[in-house]
Structures are given as structure tokens and as C-alpha cells.
């Protein structure tokens, strides 16, 4: 596994990609395993993982063999490749890396350039899913769409864009239009795409691309969504002719993700997938995904969330306001220094009782001393933590059991928090 981590846990490539040609060459020398698979291809600024998890649950409820490829992982790299929701085993990871390595080295010498870690992980997943004879693979893009490694596939039974927000601007562009122009290119010739709620101007961008590739686009209409019930463990909503759908995911944005799955499942049903309305109901009710407004403690209430850009933090604030009106929170925050963390913190200031700051990464994480000064200027209490062990000790000993703690800012922080929580036996979820 050390070799696996060295291959896929570090950023091996350094030059900016101009196309996917080198990836196609690697796949060709491995007999193009992706060409024997069916795909649901998902991209978007936020909500990809949750939407993928909902699709997985519905398709498994239909008794299909479902492959799932996602990123990033929270605790172990095996999470990224799942077959029927079971992580790929170490032995399969090792075997497939050993199979790929001679070809990787040969091609890197020929091309005089290195493959990105994500490219290799994508190819490895194709090999694994082909071996496991997956009926369908849910393929989550890493960043963007057009030049994302996952876009090497020639076709998909369904493509999905969950949402559009400002993120990864150095790679995708500085406006929502530029970002969507990158993401929409996962739609291939004569394909079908479902897109979450976006402005009419952005809809025109998607429609132009669809016309170019003779594809179809289906947009979610927010006016057809009605949230009917929300508590701390689940919510209920109605969408078009689907009434009282129960969802364990919390937040209105998760309802929007669920409507993407409903629309997508109907398209797949028309293509011959064994999906019924009852299967959609059951699949959505059973679906879960770690680190997305996930409750990890009851006393005090502690939710962890992967919100790490302006759009997702706004959605988090929306959820907190709906679920706990007039409440103030202890916010556990750690972000990467390349994120616009000042703006994100300002969004939550009105809801904050206290900020607990932890850097998610010693090199790439924000400077907690610098951030502490920003927060203190607002007159909000600040605590700085060195590690998760110190955090859990503080929660156990100093935070009242009737108060509420919210973590956000980075999925890396979510992973570290979950790993530490599993070690803490005195605090049970």
C-alpha cells in the first residue's frame, strides 16, 4: 500500500493538461477497460458526492451491481473506489498498481511527462469495475469537466451537473459562465444531461453545448420543489408527482440533489434500467454519505460538513437557520489557505458563539493565528487547537451538552475529525 499511496497520494504531474491524449494512450495499452462499462457521469461545484451516493442507493435498490468512483477520501484512499458500497481491498489496489506500473513508466519515458495521480486512480478504477462486472459505474469528476480525467469516457447513459459556483478559478475560470462551459462538456454526442437549478443565462450556455453535440438537457425547476418537514435527522419533500419523499440528508440543497436523482432515474428507466417509482422512494430514503451535515454526537449536538466554498457555506447557513432558528453555534473551522476564507467566515459571523480554529494541513492550511485576529476584531470568542485530540477533550469537558457544534471548511478536516472520533471511546455518537 505504500507504493499505492506514492502513486496516487501525491501530485506526480506538474504541467497543465491541454487534452486527454496521454490518458487515452494509457487506456489503450490496458485494452480500454472503460469501453466495457456503462456510466453515470457527475460534475458540479457542490453536491457531487451526495448526489452520487443517492444514485448509488437507488441503483442498488434496483438490484444492480454498482461501481462508485468519488473524491476526495476522508480517512483512507480505498473509499474512492467502491463496488456495491464496499471499498476496494488493499490486495486489489496493490495488484492493479503492479499491473499498471510497467506501462505507466514506459509511457512516461516516451512522452517525457508524468501522469497526474488522479489520472492513474481513474484508470485503476476502470480496471477494477470491469473485473467486478459492474452493471453501471457512477463516475464523479474531480475538477471541472472538459479536461477532467473522468471525461476520457466516450459516452455515458446519463450526465449530471449538480450546481455551479465559483471554485478552482485558476483551472476553470473566474465566472460561473466560464466554469459551466468547462463542466457542460461531459455531455457527449446524443447524450442526456440533468442540471440543477441555475439562472436562465447559464441555462443558455448548457443548451448551446447540447445543440452542438445533439444532446438533451433537463433542468430542475425549484418552483416544483416543496419542503414539508425538517428535523435534526431527516427531511421530507414533494417534487412534481412524487409526494412525501423521505431523505436522511439535511438541507434544502440536498433536496435539489435528490430531484436530480429523480429526473435522472426516470431517464435511466426509459433506457431499460429496472427502476420504478417505489425503488426511487426506497433508494432516496436509505441513501447516506459521510461528512455532509453528518451528525457525529448527540450531547452536545455536533454536525460535520464538508462546505469549503462560498456557495456551500451559504447553503450551510441556510440549513442552520431553518433547523435551529435563533441559535448560536460553536464553529470548528479549518480551511486551505488558497480558499477565500475571509468571505466564508463573514457569512457565519452572525450565527457564531465561538470559533474553534484548526489548520487542516500543516503546509496548505490557513494560518490560525492570522485567522484568529480576523475573528477577534468581530468581537467573537476564538480558541486555537493543535489537533483533534485537543478538540474532543475541549468538547467533552468545556462545552455544555445542550449547545451545538458545527464543523466546516475542508473535507480533509472532516476526515481527520472522523478518524479521531473513532478513537474517542468516552464520547459516543
MARLOMAR-486162 format. One line per 5 residues: their letters; for each residue x, y, z of C-alpha. Coordinates in nm, 2 decimals, always signed. Each point is the difference from the previous one (the first is absolute). Example, Ala and Ser with C-alpha at 12.3 -4.5 7.8 and 13.67 -1.06 7.14 Angstrom:
<pts>
as = +1.23:-0.45:+0.78; +0.14:+0.34:-0.07
</pts>
This chain:
<pts>
xxxxx = +0.00:+0.00:+0.00; +0.30:+0.23:+0.04; +0.06:-0.02:-0.37; -0.38:+0.06:-0.07; +0.02:+0.32:+0.22
xxxxx = +0.31:+0.11:-0.17; -0.16:-0.03:-0.34; -0.34:+0.14:+0.07; +0.05:+0.20:+0.32; +0.24:+0.25:-0.14
xxxxx = -0.03:+0.25:-0.29; +0.23:-0.16:-0.25; -0.07:+0.21:-0.30; +0.09:+0.37:-0.01; -0.07:+0.13:-0.35
xxxxx = -0.35:+0.13:-0.08; -0.20:-0.24:-0.21; -0.11:+0.11:-0.35; -0.19:-0.32:-0.08; -0.07:-0.36:+0.11
xxxxx = +0.23:-0.16:-0.26; +0.25:-0.15:+0.23; -0.28:-0.16:+0.21; -0.15:-0.15:-0.32; +0.34:-0.15:-0.08
xxxxx = +0.02:-0.16:+0.35; -0.35:-0.14:-0.03; +0.08:-0.13:-0.35; +0.30:-0.20:+0.13; -0.23:-0.14:+0.27
xxxxx = -0.26:-0.11:-0.26; -0.24:+0.28:+0.07; -0.18:-0.13:+0.30; -0.24:+0.30:+0.01; -0.15:-0.10:-0.33
xxxxx = -0.16:-0.30:+0.16; -0.18:+0.20:+0.27; -0.31:+0.21:+0.02; +0.02:+0.34:+0.18; -0.19:+0.26:+0.19
xxxxx = +0.24:+0.30:-0.02; -0.03:+0.27:+0.27; +0.16:+0.34:+0.03; -0.09:+0.33:+0.17; +0.14:+0.25:+0.25
xxxxx = -0.17:-0.15:+0.30; -0.21:-0.30:+0.07; +0.17:-0.26:-0.22; +0.07:-0.25:+0.28; -0.34:+0.02:+0.15
xxxxx = -0.17:-0.03:-0.34; +0.23:-0.30:-0.09; -0.10:-0.17:+0.33; -0.37:+0.05:-0.07; +0.04:-0.15:-0.35
xxxxx = +0.19:-0.29:+0.15; -0.27:-0.07:+0.25; -0.28:+0.01:-0.26; +0.19:-0.22:-0.25; +0.09:-0.25:+0.28
xxxxx = -0.36:-0.01:+0.10; -0.07:-0.10:-0.36; +0.23:-0.30:+0.06; +0.27:+0.12:-0.24; +0.38:-0.05:+0.06
xxxxx = +0.11:+0.36:+0.05; +0.36:+0.14:-0.02; +0.06:+0.34:+0.17; +0.30:+0.22:-0.07; +0.03:+0.32:+0.22
xxxxx = +0.25:+0.24:+0.15; +0.15:+0.11:+0.22; +0.01:-0.27:+0.27; -0.06:+0.08:+0.37; +0.21:-0.26:+0.18
xxxxx = +0.14:-0.25:-0.24; +0.06:+0.00:-0.38; -0.20:-0.32:-0.04; -0.32:+0.21:+0.05; +0.04:+0.14:-0.35
xxxxx = -0.07:-0.33:-0.18; -0.30:-0.20:+0.12; -0.19:-0.30:-0.14; -0.35:-0.03:+0.15; +0.11:+0.25:+0.26
xxxxx = +0.30:-0.21:+0.12; +0.34:+0.16:-0.02; +0.26:-0.15:-0.24; +0.22:-0.23:+0.21; +0.38:+0.06:+0.04
xxxxx = +0.09:-0.31:-0.18; -0.20:+0.11:-0.31; +0.16:+0.35:+0.01; +0.35:-0.15:+0.02; -0.06:-0.25:-0.27
xxxxx = -0.14:+0.26:-0.24; +0.28:+0.25:+0.07; +0.25:-0.28:-0.07; -0.18:-0.08:-0.33; +0.00:+0.37:-0.10
xxxxx = +0.35:+0.10:+0.11; +0.21:-0.13:-0.29; -0.23:+0.16:-0.26; -0.01:+0.33:+0.20; +0.38:+0.02:+0.01
xxxxx = +0.03:-0.09:-0.36; -0.25:+0.27:-0.11; +0.15:+0.26:+0.23; +0.34:-0.07:-0.16; -0.14:+0.02:-0.35
xxxxx = -0.20:+0.32:+0.06; +0.25:+0.16:+0.24; -0.27:+0.10:+0.24; -0.16:-0.14:+0.31; -0.36:-0.11:+0.05
xxxxx = -0.20:+0.17:+0.26; -0.09:-0.21:+0.31; -0.37:+0.05:-0.08; +0.04:-0.13:-0.35; +0.16:-0.32:+0.13
xxxxx = -0.28:-0.05:+0.26; -0.26:+0.05:-0.27; +0.16:-0.26:-0.23; +0.04:-0.24:+0.30; -0.37:+0.03:+0.08
xxxxx = -0.09:-0.09:-0.36; +0.21:-0.32:+0.02; -0.16:-0.09:+0.34; -0.36:+0.07:-0.11; +0.05:-0.21:-0.32
xxxxx = +0.14:-0.29:+0.21; -0.30:+0.02:+0.23; -0.24:+0.01:-0.29; -0.18:+0.31:+0.12; -0.34:+0.06:-0.17
xxxxx = +0.05:+0.37:+0.03; +0.27:+0.24:+0.13; -0.07:+0.33:+0.17; +0.29:+0.21:-0.09; +0.06:+0.33:+0.19
xxxxx = +0.23:+0.25:-0.17; +0.29:+0.14:+0.20; +0.01:+0.36:-0.13; -0.19:+0.15:-0.28; -0.10:-0.22:-0.30
xxxxx = +0.17:+0.06:-0.33; +0.35:-0.10:+0.11; -0.09:-0.20:+0.30; +0.14:-0.35:-0.01; -0.35:-0.15:+0.03
xxxxx = -0.10:+0.17:-0.33; +0.22:-0.25:-0.19; -0.31:-0.22:-0.03; -0.16:+0.00:-0.34; -0.37:+0.00:+0.11
xxxxx = -0.22:-0.02:+0.31; -0.36:-0.12:+0.05; -0.05:+0.32:+0.20; +0.20:+0.32:+0.08; -0.08:+0.22:+0.30
xxxxx = +0.11:+0.35:+0.10; -0.10:+0.06:+0.37; +0.07:+0.37:+0.04; +0.22:+0.29:-0.12; +0.20:+0.22:+0.23
xxxxx = +0.33:+0.18:+0.01; +0.28:-0.25:+0.08; +0.33:-0.12:-0.15; +0.02:+0.33:-0.19; +0.36:-0.05:-0.11
xxxxx = -0.11:-0.32:-0.18; -0.36:+0.07:-0.11; -0.04:+0.37:-0.03; -0.11:+0.30:+0.20; -0.37:+0.02:-0.09
xxxxx = -0.28:-0.25:+0.03; -0.04:+0.01:-0.38; +0.36:-0.10:-0.05; -0.03:-0.28:+0.26; -0.32:-0.14:-0.15
xxxxx = +0.16:+0.01:-0.35; +0.27:-0.24:+0.14; -0.24:-0.22:+0.19; -0.27:-0.04:-0.27; +0.25:-0.17:-0.23
xxxxx = -0.06:-0.33:+0.18; -0.31:-0.02:-0.21; +0.09:-0.21:-0.31; -0.16:-0.06:-0.34; -0.37:-0.07:+0.03
xxxxx = +0.03:-0.02:+0.38; -0.25:+0.10:+0.27; +0.08:+0.24:+0.28; -0.18:+0.11:+0.32; +0.10:+0.34:+0.14
xxxxx = -0.08:+0.14:+0.35; -0.16:+0.34:+0.05; +0.20:+0.27:-0.19; -0.08:+0.34:-0.15; -0.17:+0.04:-0.34
xxxxx = +0.33:+0.15:-0.13; +0.19:-0.31:+0.11; -0.27:-0.22:-0.15; +0.08:+0.15:-0.34; +0.36:-0.11:+0.04
xxxxx = -0.11:-0.36:+0.06; -0.25:+0.01:-0.28; +0.26:+0.13:-0.25; +0.24:-0.29:+0.08; -0.29:-0.25:-0.01
xxxxx = -0.09:+0.12:-0.35; +0.36:-0.03:-0.11; +0.01:-0.37:+0.10; -0.36:-0.08:-0.09; -0.07:-0.07:+0.37
xxxxx = -0.29:+0.08:+0.23; +0.00:+0.20:+0.32; -0.26:-0.02:+0.28; +0.00:+0.28:+0.26; -0.13:-0.02:+0.36
xxxxx = -0.27:+0.25:+0.07; +0.02:+0.12:+0.36; -0.36:+0.10:-0.01; -0.10:-0.36:-0.02; +0.17:-0.09:+0.33
xxxxx = -0.18:+0.03:+0.33; +0.17:-0.08:+0.33; -0.26:-0.13:+0.24; +0.19:-0.12:+0.31; +0.34:+0.06:+0.15
xxxxx = +0.15:-0.14:+0.33; +0.35:-0.07:+0.11; +0.02:-0.35:-0.15; -0.20:+0.02:-0.33; -0.22:+0.22:-0.22
xxxxx = -0.30:-0.06:-0.22; -0.09:+0.16:-0.33; -0.22:-0.01:-0.31; +0.11:+0.03:-0.36; -0.24:+0.00:-0.29
xxxxx = -0.21:-0.32:+0.03; +0.24:-0.15:+0.27; -0.16:+0.07:+0.34; +0.15:-0.02:+0.35; +0.34:-0.12:-0.09
xxxxx = +0.21:-0.07:+0.31; +0.37:+0.09:-0.01; +0.27:-0.05:+0.27; +0.21:+0.28:-0.15; -0.07:+0.34:+0.16
xxxxx = -0.03:+0.33:-0.18; -0.21:+0.14:-0.29; +0.30:-0.04:-0.23; -0.01:-0.38:+0.07; -0.37:+0.00:-0.11
xxxxx = +0.12:+0.16:-0.33; +0.26:-0.27:-0.03; -0.27:-0.26:+0.05; -0.21:+0.15:-0.28; +0.29:-0.05:-0.23
xxxxx = +0.00:-0.37:+0.09; -0.38:-0.02:-0.06; +0.03:+0.16:-0.34; +0.31:-0.21:-0.08; -0.16:-0.32:+0.12
xxxxx = -0.30:+0.06:-0.23; +0.23:+0.04:-0.30; +0.18:-0.32:+0.09; -0.33:-0.18:+0.04; -0.09:+0.10:-0.36
xxxxx = +0.34:-0.14:-0.11; -0.09:-0.34:+0.15; +0.13:+0.02:+0.36; -0.22:-0.19:+0.24; -0.10:+0.31:+0.20
xxxxx = -0.35:+0.07:+0.13; -0.15:+0.28:+0.20; +0.00:-0.22:+0.31; +0.37:-0.07:-0.05; +0.07:+0.37:-0.03
xxxxx = -0.19:+0.06:+0.33; +0.19:-0.28:+0.18; +0.34:+0.09:-0.14; -0.02:+0.36:+0.10; -0.12:-0.08:+0.35
xxxxx = +0.29:-0.25:+0.05; +0.27:+0.22:-0.15; +0.28:+0.14:+0.22; +0.34:+0.16:-0.05; +0.26:+0.09:+0.26
xxxxx = +0.10:+0.36:+0.07; -0.30:+0.17:-0.14; -0.18:+0.16:+0.29; +0.06:-0.33:+0.18; -0.09:-0.02:+0.37
xxxxx = +0.29:-0.15:+0.19; -0.11:+0.08:+0.36; -0.33:+0.04:+0.18; +0.10:+0.17:+0.33; +0.11:+0.26:-0.10
xxxxx = -0.13:-0.01:-0.35; +0.29:-0.01:-0.24; -0.03:+0.01:-0.38; +0.28:-0.02:-0.24; -0.02:+0.14:-0.35
xxxxx = +0.23:+0.02:-0.30; -0.10:+0.35:-0.10; +0.31:+0.17:-0.14; -0.10:+0.27:-0.24; -0.24:+0.30:+0.00
xxxxx = -0.29:-0.18:-0.15; +0.01:-0.30:+0.24; +0.06:+0.22:+0.31; -0.31:+0.20:-0.10; -0.19:-0.32:-0.02
xxxxx = +0.13:-0.10:+0.34; -0.12:+0.32:+0.15; -0.34:-0.05:-0.17; -0.03:-0.35:+0.15; +0.10:+0.12:+0.35
xxxxx = -0.25:+0.29:-0.01; -0.28:-0.24:-0.10; +0.08:-0.27:+0.24; +0.11:+0.20:+0.31; -0.16:+0.35:-0.03
xxxxx = +0.14:+0.26:+0.24; +0.28:-0.23:+0.11; +0.37:+0.09:+0.03; +0.27:-0.26:-0.08; +0.35:-0.11:+0.09
xxxxx = +0.17:-0.02:-0.35; +0.29:-0.23:-0.05; +0.18:+0.14:-0.30; +0.31:-0.09:-0.20; +0.05:+0.10:-0.37
xxxxx = +0.27:-0.02:-0.26; +0.19:+0.33:-0.04; -0.09:+0.03:-0.37; -0.37:+0.03:+0.09; -0.19:+0.33:+0.05
xxxxx = -0.03:-0.07:+0.37; -0.05:+0.36:+0.11; -0.33:+0.02:-0.21; -0.11:-0.34:+0.13; +0.06:+0.09:+0.36
xxxxx = -0.20:+0.33:-0.04; -0.30:-0.20:-0.12; -0.02:-0.19:+0.33; +0.10:+0.28:+0.24; -0.37:+0.08:+0.09
xxxxx = -0.05:-0.37:+0.11; +0.32:-0.04:+0.19; +0.04:-0.03:+0.38; +0.36:-0.12:-0.04; +0.25:-0.10:-0.26
xxxxx = +0.23:-0.29:+0.06; +0.28:+0.01:-0.25; +0.21:-0.30:-0.12; +0.21:+0.00:-0.32; -0.09:-0.29:-0.22
xxxxx = +0.35:-0.04:-0.14; +0.34:+0.13:+0.13; +0.11:+0.13:-0.34; -0.31:+0.08:-0.19; -0.23:+0.09:+0.28
xxxxx = -0.08:+0.36:+0.11; +0.20:+0.17:+0.28; -0.22:-0.03:+0.31; +0.18:+0.29:+0.18; -0.09:+0.23:-0.30
xxxxx = -0.36:-0.12:-0.01; -0.04:+0.03:+0.37; +0.08:+0.37:-0.03; -0.26:+0.05:-0.27; -0.27:-0.17:+0.23
xxxxx = +0.10:+0.19:+0.31; -0.05:+0.33:-0.17; -0.37:-0.10:-0.04; -0.02:-0.05:+0.38; -0.05:-0.38:-0.03
xxxxx = +0.17:-0.24:+0.24; +0.29:-0.20:-0.16; +0.18:-0.32:+0.10; +0.30:-0.14:-0.18; +0.05:-0.38:-0.01
xxxxx = +0.31:-0.19:-0.09; -0.18:-0.33:-0.08; -0.32:-0.20:+0.01; +0.08:-0.16:+0.33; +0.01:+0.34:+0.16
xxxxx = -0.33:+0.09:-0.17; -0.19:-0.30:+0.14; +0.14:+0.05:+0.35; -0.13:+0.36:-0.02; -0.34:-0.12:-0.12
xxxxx = -0.02:-0.26:+0.28; +0.11:+0.23:+0.28; -0.10:+0.36:-0.09; -0.29:+0.01:-0.23; -0.35:-0.03:+0.15
xxxxx = -0.19:-0.31:-0.11; -0.29:+0.22:-0.12; +0.20:+0.20:-0.24; +0.07:-0.06:-0.37; +0.34:-0.04:-0.18
xxxxx = +0.04:+0.03:-0.38; +0.31:-0.09:-0.19; +0.06:+0.13:-0.36; +0.28:+0.12:-0.23; +0.17:-0.31:-0.14
xxxxx = -0.07:-0.36:-0.07; +0.36:-0.07:+0.12; -0.11:+0.13:+0.34; -0.31:-0.22:-0.01; +0.22:-0.30:-0.06
xxxxx = +0.24:+0.08:+0.29; -0.30:+0.07:+0.22; -0.17:-0.33:-0.08; +0.33:-0.19:+0.05; +0.05:+0.15:+0.35
xxxxx = -0.36:-0.05:+0.09; +0.03:-0.37:-0.06; +0.28:-0.01:+0.26; -0.20:+0.19:+0.27; -0.19:-0.26:+0.19
xxxx = -0.12:+0.24:+0.27; -0.20:+0.19:-0.25; -0.26:-0.21:-0.19; -0.19:+0.12:-0.31
</pts>
